[in-house]
Amino acid sequence: MVNDVEDGVPPPSRSPQLEQFLERWLAAVQPSLRPSTYRSYQDAVRLHISPQIGRVTLEKLTVDHVGALVRHKQAEQRLSPTTVRYILMVLRNALGKAVRWGVVGRNVATLVDAPRLQPRDVRVLSPDETKRLIEAARGDPMEALFVLAVSTGLRQGEALGLRWDRVDFERRQLRIDKSLQRIPGRGFVLADTKTRRGRRSILVPIITAEALRRHRSAQADLRRAAGREWTEGDFVFTSSTGRPLDARNVQRTFARILRKARLPQMRFHDLRHSCASLLLTQGVSPRVVMETLGHSRISVTMDTYTHVMPSLMRDAADAMDRSLSEDRSR
């Protein structure tokens, strides 16, 4: 062993290499993760962490190793700050488990600063633009999907994973508890919602309930026309043969509807932002908006929609002015 060390061969170590530990960690946490989350963890490990520092043993892993990983991803691979922060978060989670398992004494990844995020402008629709979008979507097979998204703020996976047994027309109520995901190699998977608060019941506006009723009738016609080719899954939004909708096809249709309405291009997820902004500017309590959107904390709601705050503060100032003016008139 001494001769090997003198020749530059590292001494044997009981500490596993990082890439070996990460494989063990992924297997341990997989049952508790949503399929899409597990896949993203797996990609962060396989594509970014293991190729860079995977051969370093856990006992020799230092802050410098992790810092070099972060700098390499930012400078040489030019990944976005959001992506680099995610990679660092995955490594922090894994090393946190290593500490709890007694494999290492400290989590060196927590000592490395994550890249700063630049605030991203949220694109939202005004009330007039929302009306134009709904009008442009009228008669389209996905009309009800866009009306539902902009009026309730459902995430795309939540909307595409919605099933008819979760729709109560009499009460105008939806039960949200699943999200549709497409996992490479596995196809469509119904997973639990993103957070505990994501499992929620929401009331829908009359315009949305009516759009869903029309959509159910149109879907019944498609089912009769497809006959044996129909795939029964009880999904609200399907292809012409009953299969779940692919998110890419939804985005293509959405882009066409936006062009028809002469609106700027935006993501489907921006309909969720638009819903929240419309509710807040109409004076709906942030707490109610939080429950509607399924946010885990009210701070998430307020931090995401800070662009609405100037309008709300102006309304608050006007309300106070009216109140004080009434007092002076007495």
N, C-alpha and C positions, 0 to 999 in steps of 0.2 A: 504493500500500500504506500509506504514511504517512497519507494522507487517510482511508482506511478505518479505520485504527486509531484516529485521532482521533474518527471518527464512532461508535466502539464496535464495529466489525466486527473479530473476532479475526483475526490474521495467519494466513496459510496454514501448515500444519504437515505434516511428513512422518509424524508419529506418528499411528497409527490411533486411532479412538475405541475405547473399551473394548468396546462391543458388537460392533464389527467384528472386533476381535481374538478375542473369545470365540467367535464363529462359526467362525473359522479354527481355533481351539484344539479345539473340539468335533469338527470334521471330522478333525483329526489324531489324536485319542485314541480315536475311536470303534472302530477295529478291535481295540484292546487291551482294551476294556471289555465286561463282560457286558451284554446288552441292557437289563436292568432298571437297571443302574448308569448306563448312557448316558442312559436316559430321565430318571432322577432328576437327573443333571447338567444336562440340557437344560431341565428344569422350573425348577431353581434359577436358571439364567441368564435364561430367558424371563420367569418370573413375578416374580423378586425383584431380581436384580442389574441387568439392563439397564434396566428401567423407572426405577430410582432413580439410577444413576450411569453408565449406558451411554454417554451422550454426552460424557463426559469423555475427553479424549485420554490415552493411557497416560503420556506424558511429564509431564502435569499432574496425574495421579492422586496423591492424598496420603493420609496416615494419617487426616486429618480426613474425607475423603470416605468412606473405608471405615468409620470410627467412626460417622459419621452414618447410614450404611446399617444397621449393627448396632443402633444406638439406635432408628431408625425401625421396624425389624422387631419389636423387643421392645415398644416403648411404644405406637406407633400401630396397628400391625397385630396386636399381642398374640400373636405366634407363640411357641411353646414354646422354651425354651433349647436343646433338642435340634435343632429345626428351624433356629434361627438359627446354631448352631454348624456345622450341615451347610452352610448357605449360605456361611458364612465359609470353611469348608474347601474348597469348590469354587473360590471366588475365589483362595484361597492356591495351590491346585494350578495354576490357569490362569496366575497371575502368576509362579509358579515356572518354568513353561515359557517365559514371556516373557523371564525373566532368562537362561535357557539359550540361547534363540534370539538373544539380544543385542538385544532390542527395548527393554528397560528395564534400568536399572542395579541396581535393588533391588526386592524384593518387599515393598511397603508393607503388604500384608494380614497379614504375619507379625508386624507391630508392633502389631496391634490385639488386645486380649484378648478371648477368646471368653467368652460367658456361662457362669457356673458352673452345673453340673448338680446338681439335688437328687437324692440317692440314691432310687431307686425300690424299694419293697418287692417282692420276688419272691414270687409266689404259687406254692406247691408243694403237691403231694399227699403226705400221710403214707402209710405202707404200708397201713394199713386203708382209707384213702380210695381208694388205687389199686386195691385189691381190689374195692371197691364200684363203681368206674368200669368195671372189666373185666367184672364181673357184669352191670351195667346194659347194656353194649354187646353182650352175648352174643346172637347171632342177627341182629344188625343187619348190613346190607350193608357197613358201614364198620368192623365189629368189628376185623378184622385191622389196619386202619390205625391205630386208637387203641392197640391192644396193641403194635404195632411202635413207635409214637412214644414211648410211656411206658417201654418196656423198652430202647430203644436210643438215645433222644435225637436221632433224625433231625430235621433242619429240615423244615418243611412242604414246601418245594419239593423237597428231596431225597427225601422219602417219595413224593410225587405223581409224581416223575420216575423212580422205580424201575421197572426192566423185568425181566421174568422171566429173561432171559438173564444177569442179574446176581445171581440167587438160586441158591445151591448148597445143596440140601436135605441132601445126603449129609454135608456138612461143617458144616451150619447156619451158612453164611457168606453175607454180602451184600457186593457190591462197589459202593461209592458213588462215582460220578464225574460225575453230571449232576444238574441241578436244573431243575424245571419252572417256567417263568415265563409269565405272561400279559401280553403287551405290547399296549397299545391300537393298533389298526390292523393288527396282525400275528397276533393270536391266540396260541396256545400255542407256546412256544419252549423247546427243550431246550438249556440253557446249561451250561458247565462249573461245577463247584462253587465256592463263594464264595472259598476259599483253596486253596493247594497242599496243605495238610494235610487239606483237605476231601475230597480223593480218597483213600479209605481202604477197607480191608476190615475188617468187624466180624463177630464171632460173635454169634449171637442165642440167647436162652434157648429151652429146649424149648417152653415155652408159646407163644412167638412163632412158632416153626417150625410148630407144630401149627395155629395160627390161620391162617398163610399157606397151609398145605396145604388146609384147609377152604375158604379163600377161592378158591384156584385151581380147586377142584372146582365151586364155585358159579358162578365166572366162565365155566367151560366150558358150564354149563347156559344161562347168559345168551347166550353166543355162538351156541349151537344155536337158541335161541328167536328171536334177532334175524335170523339168516340173512344175507341180502344187506345188511341195514341195519347190520351190524357193521363198525366201523372198526378195522382191524387196525393196532395200534401197539406191541403186546407190553407195554403198561403193566400193572403189577400192579394198580393201582387205577384203575377206569374207571367210566363211567356204564353204564347198561343196554345201550347200543349201542356200547360200546368206546371212547368218547371220553374224553380225560383229565378228571379231576375238577377242577371249579372250586373255588378256595379258599373262596369265599363259601358255597358249598353245604356244604363240609366244616365250616365254622364253625357253620352253622345246625344241622347234625346233631349236632355236638359239644355245642352248647347244650342240645339236647333230651336227650341222654344224661346230661348233668350234672344236669338237672332230675329225670330218672328216678332217678338215684343219690342225689338230695337233697344235692348238692354245690354250693358257691358257683360262680357263673359265672367263667370264666377264658378266656384265649386258648389256641388250639391250641399256640402256642409255649411255653406254660407246662408242657406235658407234657415238653418238653426240659429245662426247669429241674427238674422233678420227678424225671426220670431221674437227673440229675447228683446231686441231693441224696440220693436213695435210695442211690446207689452210694457216695458219700462217707461217709454215716452208717453204711454197712455195712463200712467199713474198706477200701474199694477205694482203691488208690493214686491220688492226684491226677493223676499222669502217665498212668495207664491211662484215667482219666476224660477227660483232655485228648485222648488218641488216639481214644477212642470218639466223642466229640462232634465231633472235627475242628477243635478250636481251633488257632489259629496259634501261640499261646504259652501256657505253663502259667500265666503271670500273668493271662491272660484268664479262665482257669478259676477261679483262686483269688479274683480280684477280683469275679467275678460271684456266687460262692457263699460270700461272707463270712458269711452268716447261718448256715452250717453249722459254722463254725469253733469257736464255743463248745462244741458237742457233741463235736467232735473233740479239742479241748484237754482236755475233761473225761475223755474216754476215755484220752488220753495220760497224764494225771495218775493215773488209776486204775491203768493198766498199770505206771507207775513205782512206785506205792505197793505193788502186788502184788510187784513185783520186789524192792524194798527189804525188804518184810516177810518174804519168803522168805529173804533174806540174814540177817536178824536171827534167824530160827528156827534157822539152822544154828549 
